[in-house]
Amino acid sequence: MLKKMVKTKLFRKILLQKKSRFVENAFLKKWASDKKTLEIGGKDKGNSIYFPQLTVVNIEDGPGVDMIVNAEDMHEYIADESFDVVLCLSVLEHTKDPRKVVAEIQRVLTTGGLAIISVPFVMTLHDTPYDYWRFTKYGVQELFSSFEEIEILNNLDSLQTIGYMYHRLFLQTRVLHTRVLSILFWCMSKVHYFFHHIISDEYGYANHSKKEEAVLANNILAVFKKQ
């Protein structure tokens, strides 16, 4: 019965859509550009609604992939300073050497070009076994330290992030060997989303010496400019 429900559009809209996706789409819309754009690790042309001059590269072939390229070394396929915008969305955690990818982003960007980045901070294992890294806000700033930071933010606050983890458990588990009972995790996710405003202050130390926007975040979203 559950399998039949999963196939319905209504079920997918109500149960399977992820809050993080809405936030990321809003972020991309904010930074939309008609300039020449490279998307690293994309699987389709979905982001062309925000970036119409979109070229997609991936290590694997796919319906929207223009070039099959290892993002750690794109010299053979992409010339220096050939793109005004580079998208790298939920990709760095799947690369064996993120620093090499960042160096390639810097190489292919024009001076003043933008790198639009999304990386996971608190996230379940996904696309295993090719899931290697997690990044704090400060880790992202270190990776892109040779760029000018334009914007960096959390996609979800702490309770929303816990809610999203329950949503991932709903998507990725069985409870007592059945899929139906995993709906309990979906319910828990909605409870955390509903009450997420109850936390008023968060701190990076247990002694409350450094205030933070959020001590948990699902993804870090950032924009950096090549200097």
Secondary structure by P-SEA (a helix, b strand, c coil): caaaaaacaaaaacccccaaaaaaaaaaaaaccccbbbbcccccccccccccbbbbbcccccccccccccccccccccccccccbbbbcccccccccaaaaaaaaaaaccccbbbbbcccccccccccccccccccaaaaaaaaccccccbbbbcccaaaaaaaaaaaaaacccccccccccaaaaaaaaaaaaacccccccccccccccccccccccccccccccc
